[in-house]
């Protein structure tokens, strides 16, 4: 965002609103953008590693005629390709500031972007955890059957995924929804000033 333009517009549009609020929103916005870039970079590197590993695994399984395990490996490769695309799409929903728009509209766009990120994290089981859990379970059971090793391994994976799911929902609530709430309070304050 172009925060200098926003500060000037802020002073013009709502002189009664404290200037400290814009500084706090600026810091939160910058932190959110850094967090998204860092998350996306780490996830993309991980996805490339997963795609390469399971492509090689799938080729090895196909050469041995292990078709069930091959199919689940292909699922994991497809998932590894989709995750960075999904993250990129979500990152594109974070709009850049447009100084020609009213301040309330710019803040509303930032609020909507934070809510979109929160919804994505809250739905982590649908697009991030579910597909690889199915793939890992399928490969493990196809290669090991219902052995004690397979059951213990899958139990550990499920516990790990439950922790990841909990952490993502917590982040959605404490970071993105909290940021959206602060933006909404600022929007409400500006609207009250305008209506007064």
C-alpha positions as a LaTeX table, in Angstrom:
\begin{tabular}{lrrr}
\hline
Residue & $x$ (\AA) & $y$ (\AA) & $z$ (\AA) \\
\hline
Unk1 & 0.00 & 0.00 & 0.00 \\
Unk2 & 1.08 & 3.60 & $-0.53$ \\
Unk3 & 0.91 & 4.59 & 3.13 \\
Unk4 & 2.05 & 8.18 & 2.60 \\
Unk5 & $-0.93$ & 8.83 & 0.35 \\
Unk6 & $-3.20$ & 7.07 & 2.81 \\
Unk7 & $-1.91$ & 9.19 & 5.70 \\
Unk8 & $-2.59$ & 12.38 & 3.73 \\
Unk9 & $-6.02$ & 11.16 & 2.70 \\
Unk10 & $-6.64$ & 10.02 & 6.27 \\
Unk11 & $-5.96$ & 13.48 & 7.63 \\
Unk12 & $-8.21$ & 15.01 & 4.98 \\
Unk13 & $-11.09$ & 12.52 & 5.27 \\
Unk14 & $-11.18$ & 12.03 & 9.03 \\
Unk15 & $-9.29$ & 14.54 & 11.10 \\
Unk16 & $-10.99$ & 13.44 & 14.34 \\
Unk17 & $-9.70$ & 9.85 & 14.08 \\
Unk18 & $-6.40$ & 9.40 & 15.95 \\
Unk19 & $-3.28$ & 9.26 & 13.74 \\
Unk20 & $-1.92$ & 6.33 & 15.78 \\
Unk21 & $-4.57$ & 4.08 & 14.26 \\
Unk22 & $-3.15$ & 4.42 & 10.76 \\
Unk23 & 0.35 & 3.58 & 12.00 \\
Unk24 & $-0.98$ & 0.45 & 13.71 \\
Unk25 & $-2.89$ & $-0.58$ & 10.59 \\
Unk26 & 0.21 & 0.07 & 8.48 \\
Unk27 & 2.31 & $-2.20$ & 10.70 \\
Unk28 & $-0.34$ & $-4.92$ & 10.63 \\
Unk29 & $-0.69$ & $-4.69$ & 6.87 \\
Unk30 & 3.07 & $-4.92$ & 6.30 \\
Unk31 & 3.34 & $-7.85$ & 8.70 \\
Unk32 & 0.49 & $-9.64$ & 6.93 \\
Unk33 & 2.10 & $-9.17$ & 3.53 \\
Unk34 & 5.49 & $-10.42$ & 4.82 \\
Unk35 & 3.84 & $-13.41$ & 6.42 \\
Unk36 & 2.03 & $-14.28$ & 3.19 \\
Unk37 & 5.18 & $-13.98$ & 1.07 \\
Unk38 & 7.22 & $-16.09$ & 3.51 \\
Unk39 & 4.49 & $-18.71$ & 3.80 \\
Unk40 & 4.08 & $-18.94$ & 0.05 \\
Unk41 & 7.83 & $-19.26$ & $-0.55$ \\
Unk42 & 8.19 & $-22.05$ & 2.01 \\
Unk43 & 5.12 & $-23.86$ & 0.73 \\
Unk44 & 6.25 & $-23.58$ & $-2.90$ \\
Unk45 & 9.71 & $-24.98$ & $-2.13$ \\
Unk46 & 8.09 & $-27.80$ & $-0.18$ \\
Unk47 & 5.61 & $-28.48$ & $-2.97$ \\
Unk48 & 8.38 & $-28.72$ & $-5.57$ \\
Unk49 & 10.26 & $-31.21$ & $-3.36$ \\
Unk50 & 7.09 & $-33.26$ & $-2.83$ \\
Unk51 & 6.30 & $-33.23$ & $-6.56$ \\
Unk52 & 9.78 & $-34.40$ & $-7.51$ \\
Unk53 & 9.89 & $-37.08$ & $-4.81$ \\
Unk54 & 6.47 & $-38.54$ & $-5.60$ \\
Unk55 & 7.01 & $-38.34$ & $-9.36$ \\
Unk56 & 10.08 & $-40.54$ & $-8.92$ \\
Unk57 & 8.15 & $-42.74$ & $-6.48$ \\
Unk58 & 5.26 & $-43.08$ & $-8.93$ \\
Unk59 & 7.62 & $-44.08$ & $-11.74$ \\
Unk60 & 9.23 & $-46.72$ & $-9.53$ \\
Unk61 & 5.85 & $-48.09$ & $-8.48$ \\
Unk62 & 4.63 & $-48.17$ & $-12.06$ \\
Unk63 & 7.73 & $-50.12$ & $-13.11$ \\
Unk64 & 6.97 & $-52.71$ & $-10.38$ \\
Unk65 & 3.28 & $-52.86$ & $-11.24$ \\
Unk66 & 2.12 & $-51.46$ & $-7.90$ \\
Unk67 & $-0.79$ & $-49.60$ & $-9.48$ \\
Unk68 & $-2.73$ & $-48.65$ & $-6.35$ \\
Unk69 & 0.37 & $-47.05$ & $-4.80$ \\
Unk70 & 1.12 & $-45.45$ & $-8.19$ \\
Unk71 & $-2.34$ & $-43.85$ & $-8.25$ \\
Unk72 & $-1.95$ & $-42.40$ & $-4.76$ \\
Unk73 & 1.51 & $-41.09$ & $-5.70$ \\
Unk74 & 0.02 & $-39.32$ & $-8.70$ \\
Unk75 & $-2.58$ & $-37.79$ & $-6.36$ \\
Unk76 & 0.26 & $-36.41$ & $-4.23$ \\
Unk77 & 2.03 & $-34.99$ & $-7.30$ \\
Unk78 & $-1.20$ & $-33.30$ & $-8.43$ \\
Unk79 & $-1.72$ & $-31.90$ & $-4.93$ \\
Unk80 & 1.85 & $-30.56$ & $-4.88$ \\
Unk81 & 1.18 & $-28.73$ & $-8.14$ \\
Unk82 & $-2.16$ & $-27.29$ & $-6.98$ \\
Unk83 & $-1.01$ & $-25.93$ & $-3.58$ \\
Unk84 & 1.32 & $-23.17$ & $-4.91$ \\
Unk85 & $-1.35$ & $-22.19$ & $-7.44$ \\
Unk86 & $-3.97$ & $-21.94$ & $-4.68$ \\
Unk87 & $-1.62$ & $-19.85$ & $-2.53$ \\
Unk88 & $-0.81$ & $-17.58$ & $-5.47$ \\
Unk89 & $-4.51$ & $-17.09$ & $-6.15$ \\
Unk90 & $-5.12$ & $-16.19$ & $-2.49$ \\
Unk91 & $-2.15$ & $-13.80$ & $-2.45$ \\
Unk92 & $-3.56$ & $-12.03$ & $-5.52$ \\
Unk93 & $-6.71$ & $-11.28$ & $-3.51$ \\
Unk94 & $-4.65$ & $-8.92$ & $-1.35$ \\
Unk95 & $-5.19$ & $-5.68$ & $-3.25$ \\
Unk96 & $-2.70$ & $-2.93$ & $-3.71$ \\
Unk97 & $-3.69$ & 0.50 & $-2.49$ \\
Unk98 & $-5.36$ & 2.69 & $-5.04$ \\
Unk99 & $-4.94$ & 6.32 & $-3.90$ \\
Unk100 & $-7.75$ & 7.49 & $-6.19$ \\
Unk101 & $-10.27$ & 5.46 & $-4.17$ \\
Unk102 & $-11.75$ & 6.77 & $-0.93$ \\
Unk103 & $-9.92$ & 5.70 & 2.22 \\
Unk104 & $-12.89$ & 3.70 & 3.49 \\
Unk105 & $-12.95$ & 1.70 & 0.26 \\
Unk106 & $-9.21$ & 0.96 & 0.46 \\
Unk107 & $-9.58$ & $-0.18$ & 4.06 \\
Unk108 & $-12.58$ & $-2.29$ & 3.09 \\
Unk109 & $-10.57$ & $-4.00$ & 0.37 \\
Unk110 & $-7.82$ & $-4.78$ & 2.88 \\
Unk111 & $-10.42$ & $-6.14$ & 5.30 \\
Unk112 & $-11.90$ & $-8.37$ & 2.59 \\
Unk113 & $-8.41$ & $-9.68$ & 1.71 \\
Unk114 & $-7.71$ & $-10.54$ & 5.36 \\
Unk115 & $-11.05$ & $-12.35$ & 5.59 \\
Unk116 & $-10.26$ & $-14.29$ & 2.39 \\
Unk117 & $-6.95$ & $-15.43$ & 3.90 \\
Unk118 & $-8.75$ & $-16.42$ & 7.12 \\
Unk119 & $-11.33$ & $-18.48$ & 5.19 \\
Unk120 & $-8.55$ & $-20.21$ & 3.26 \\
Unk121 & $-6.81$ & $-21.20$ & 6.50 \\
Unk122 & $-10.08$ & $-22.31$ & 8.07 \\
Unk123 & $-10.69$ & $-24.63$ & 5.10 \\
Unk124 & $-7.20$ & $-26.15$ & 5.29 \\
Unk125 & $-8.62$ & $-29.70$ & 5.52 \\
Unk126 & $-10.30$ & $-29.38$ & 2.14 \\
Unk127 & $-7.41$ & $-28.21$ & 0.02 \\
Unk128 & $-4.19$ & $-28.66$ & 2.02 \\
Unk129 & $-4.42$ & $-31.53$ & 4.49 \\
Unk130 & $-7.09$ & $-33.83$ & 3.07 \\
Unk131 & $-5.52$ & $-34.75$ & $-0.29$ \\
Unk132 & $-2.06$ & $-35.65$ & 1.07 \\
Unk133 & $-3.61$ & $-37.55$ & 3.98 \\
Unk134 & $-5.56$ & $-39.66$ & 1.49 \\
Unk135 & $-2.43$ & $-40.10$ & $-0.65$ \\
Unk136 & $-0.19$ & $-41.07$ & 2.27 \\
Unk137 & $-2.79$ & $-43.45$ & 3.70 \\
Unk138 & $-3.34$ & $-45.00$ & 0.28 \\
Unk139 & 0.35 & $-45.56$ & $-0.42$ \\
Unk140 & 1.00 & $-46.89$ & 3.08 \\
Unk141 & $-1.90$ & $-49.34$ & 3.00 \\
Unk142 & $-1.16$ & $-50.38$ & $-0.59$ \\
Unk143 & 2.45 & $-51.21$ & 0.26 \\
Unk144 & 2.15 & $-52.42$ & 3.89 \\
Unk145 & $-1.44$ & $-53.56$ & 4.23 \\
Unk146 & $-3.12$ & $-53.35$ & 7.63 \\
Unk147 & 0.10 & $-54.03$ & 9.49 \\
Unk148 & 0.94 & $-52.64$ & 12.92 \\
Unk149 & 3.58 & $-50.40$ & 11.31 \\
Unk150 & 1.01 & $-48.94$ & 8.88 \\
Unk151 & $-1.53$ & $-48.28$ & 11.62 \\
Unk152 & 0.97 & $-46.62$ & 13.97 \\
Unk153 & 2.47 & $-44.59$ & 11.12 \\
Unk154 & $-0.94$ & $-43.39$ & 9.96 \\
Unk155 & $-1.95$ & $-42.54$ & 13.53 \\
Unk156 & 1.15 & $-40.36$ & 13.87 \\
Unk157 & 0.37 & $-38.67$ & 10.54 \\
Unk158 & $-3.23$ & $-37.99$ & 11.62 \\
Unk159 & $-2.07$ & $-36.47$ & 14.93 \\
Unk160 & 0.43 & $-34.30$ & 13.06 \\
Unk161 & $-2.24$ & $-33.17$ & 10.62 \\
Unk162 & $-4.66$ & $-32.39$ & 13.47 \\
Unk163 & $-1.96$ & $-30.13$ & 14.94 \\
Unk164 & $-1.40$ & $-28.41$ & 11.59 \\
Unk165 & $-5.15$ & $-27.95$ & 11.16 \\
Unk166 & $-5.50$ & $-26.48$ & 14.65 \\
Unk167 & $-2.56$ & $-24.12$ & 14.08 \\
Unk168 & $-4.04$ & $-22.86$ & 10.79 \\
Unk169 & $-7.46$ & $-22.21$ & 12.35 \\
Unk170 & $-5.78$ & $-20.41$ & 15.25 \\
Unk171 & $-3.75$ & $-18.27$ & 12.84 \\
Unk172 & $-6.90$ & $-17.45$ & 10.89 \\
Unk173 & $-8.58$ & $-16.26$ & 14.10 \\
Unk174 & $-5.69$ & $-14.49$ & 15.84 \\
Unk175 & $-3.98$ & $-12.91$ & 12.85 \\
Unk176 & $-6.24$ & $-12.48$ & 9.83 \\
Unk177 & $-9.66$ & $-12.16$ & 11.46 \\
Unk178 & $-8.17$ & $-9.92$ & 14.16 \\
Unk179 & $-6.62$ & $-7.70$ & 11.46 \\
Unk180 & $-9.96$ & $-7.61$ & 9.60 \\
Unk181 & $-11.68$ & $-6.62$ & 12.84 \\
Unk182 & $-9.31$ & $-3.71$ & 13.38 \\
Unk183 & $-9.84$ & $-2.57$ & 9.82 \\
Unk184 & $-13.61$ & $-2.81$ & 10.28 \\
Unk185 & $-13.48$ & $-0.73$ & 13.48 \\
Unk186 & $-11.50$ & 1.92 & 11.60 \\
Unk187 & $-14.03$ & 1.86 & 8.76 \\
Unk188 & $-16.86$ & 2.22 & 11.27 \\
Unk189 & $-15.09$ & 5.17 & 12.92 \\
Unk190 & $-14.61$ & 6.88 & 9.56 \\
Unk191 & $-18.25$ & 6.27 & 8.60 \\
Unk192 & $-19.41$ & 7.73 & 11.93 \\
Unk193 & $-17.25$ & 10.81 & 11.34 \\
Unk194 & $-18.74$ & 11.22 & 7.88 \\
Unk195 & $-22.30$ & 10.85 & 9.15 \\
Unk196 & $-21.78$ & 13.21 & 12.10 \\
\hline
\end{tabular}
